[in-house]
Amino acid sequence: MPTIAQRIASGGVKPRRLEALAFYLGAHGIDKEPVMAEIEARLAQDTSEAKEEPRRVLHALEARRETVKRERPETEAVWTRVRKELGDVPPPYFHAVLMAIFAVFAIALDTLFLAPTMDILNIAHPALQFLAASGVAAVSTGYFELTGTLYIEAKGNLPKRITAASVAALGVFALVVWGLLRGDQLRFAAGLAGNPLGDFLAAHPVLAAIFYIFITLVTPVIGAVTLLLGSREFSRARTWRRVKERFESLRKAEINLNRQVQAEEQRLKEFDRRKDAEAKEWKAIFHQFYARGQQNGACRETRWSVLRKSALGGLVASPLGLLIPVVWFPAQCAPLVLAALGFFVYFNHRRHHPSHERYLKQENTHFAVIPDARPAKTLPAPPPHLLTKGDSE
């Protein structure tokens, strides 16, 4: 028979074997109903405590599932709109990278064109001329990129679009003036140096003006347009992937959370069934040993067994007498006598007040004898030993 432990609050706090307690109650004719009610209450309490952690996990999973269910419709609507605008295939990053390269080349080319004209600003050192020219090229490109962004974002708002176009026109006018100034400056410098280019520019002033206006205006405009297109392409590609990733993560999370919730619910059901089966097993064991206690009872340990164990304990403790100098024989015998007396008190008390477990071990045994031709002689059963009401374990 397997051993099943149950903590019984009344009469002590130590765990006791359930069958030993049932046997003790049956042998003494004690009503088992209060004890059964206490055992059922303790089983219900232990079951509730054991289910606390699975219930907490289940509630957390249900809360996460509800959050995902609330977020998924909005994310699905965004994903549907993005697919409708950008298509089912993810936009590539190649176009955005290519536009960024074009913008860098445009700014670099504008820097090369502007560097020699920095003399107008009293910048004579070549390195400083390239640094100042790169700054002017970057500012011009950023200026047109900003006005283009404002114009695109002001879709449906005519005053904002007019304002953005006016600001861009002001930049164009400034660059036209700058192109004319560059042409005059280059013609003047070539004339001082005796360069034939000065004569050519003087002979064709309109053509020179158109050319320098073109190279002054087109490079920052091209850089701004390529930057604007590249940023839009990059934003489209990143938005498509981010929205799709969010939608897929929520969809997978909802599926996984549904499975986890179902698994936790099934786990709680299996836990309840297992606890019910365990409670039935405990009750069956309790009734079985209660009936055995009523039928068989238990025998008291003999006094001779107590004396034998006490004497054995005294002999085990007798070598301690060798530690005393050989001057007084009774002193050497004192450990033997004291140990034997102590063991006698302990074993005699246990003989009269056995614990539930020991009481079960002392159960009366009935041997089944196969009948033969001779009539069986009936022997009286020894009377069971019952503890008094005030006895403890």
Residue, then its C-alpha position, 0 to 999 in steps of 0.5 A: m500500500p503506498t504511503i500518503a502523507q497529510r497534515i492534520a492540524s488537530g493534535g499536533v503539527k507534524p505530518r502523519r501517515l493517513e493510514a496510521l491515523a485512520f487505523y488509530l481512530g478505528a481501533h479506538g472507536i472514534d467517530k471518523e466524520p469530523v476527521m474526514a471533514e477536516i481532511e476534505a477541507r485540507l484537500a480543498q485548500d491544498t488544491s486551491e493553493a496549487k491552482e493559484e499559479p496556473r490561474r495567474v498564468l491563465h489570466a495573464l495570457e487572457a489579458r495579453r490576448e485581449t490586448v492583441k485582439r484590440e490592436r489587430p483590427e487597426t493594424e490590419a486596416v493600416w496594412t490593407r491601406v499600405r498594400k493598396e498604396l505600395g503594392d504587395v511586393p516590398p519597395p526596394y531600397f536600391h532606388a533610395v540609395l541611388m538617389a542619395i548617390f546622385a545628390v552627393f555627386a550634385i553637391a560635389l559638382d556644385t562645390l567644384f564650380l563654386a570654389p574658384t568664385m570664393d574670391i568674391l567673399n575674400i577667401a583666397h586659401p584653396a582649402l578654405q575655398f573648397l570648405a566655403a563652397s561645400g557649405v554654400a552648395a549644401v545650404s542651397t540644396g537643403y533650401f530647395e529640399l525644404t521648400g519642396t517638402l513643404y510644398i508636397e506636405a501642403k497638399g490641399n492647402l493652397p496658401k501653404r503651397i503658394t508660400a512654399a513656391s514663393v520661398a523657392a522662387l526667392g531662392v531661384f532669384a538669388l541663384v540667378v543673381w549669383g550666376l550672373l555675378r560668377g560670370d562677370q567675376l570670371r570674365f574680369a579675372a580672365g581679362l586681368a590674366g590675359n586669358p583668351l577666355g575673357d575675350f570670349l566671354a566679353a564677345h558672348p555676354v548673353l551666352a555666358a550669362i545663361f551658362y553660369i546661371f544654369i550651372t549655378l541653379v541646376t546643381p542645387v535643384i538636382g541635389a534637392v530633388t534627388l534627396l527628396l525622392g530618395s527620402r520618400e522612397f526610403s520612407r515607403a520601403r521602411t513603412w511597408r516592411r514595418v507595417k507588415e512586420r507589425f501585422e504579422s507579429l500580432r497575427k502570430a501572437e494571437i494564434n500562439l496566445n489562443r493555443q497557450v490559453q487552451a493549453e492552460e485551460q486544459r491543464l486546469k481541467e486535468f489538474d482538477r480531475r487528478k485532484d479528484a482522483e487523489a481525493k477519492e484514493w485518500k478517502a478509500i485508504f482512510h476507510q480501509f484502514y479505519a475498518r482494519g483498526q475496528q476489526n484487528g486493533a493493536c497489541r501492546e509492546t511487551r515489557w521484556s522488549v523494553l528491558r531488552k532495548s534498555a539493556l542494549g542501550g546501556l551496553v552501548a554507552s558502557p565504554l564511556g566508563l573507561l574514560i574515568p580513572v580506575v580509582w572507583f568502580p561504581a563511578q565506572c558503572a555509572p554511565l551504564v546504569l544512567a544510560a540503561l535507566g534513560f532508555f528504559v524511561y523512553f521505551n516504556h513511555r513509548r510502550h504505553h503511548p505509541s504514535h499513530e505510525r507505531y500503533l499501526k505497526q503493532e496491528n494484530t495479525h490473523f493468519a489464514v490456515i488451510p483446513d485439513a482433515r482434523p478439526a481446527k482448534t479455535l484460539p481466542a484472539p488477544p484483546p486489543h490495547l486501546l489508549t486512554k482519552g488523555d494519552s498523547e503520542 
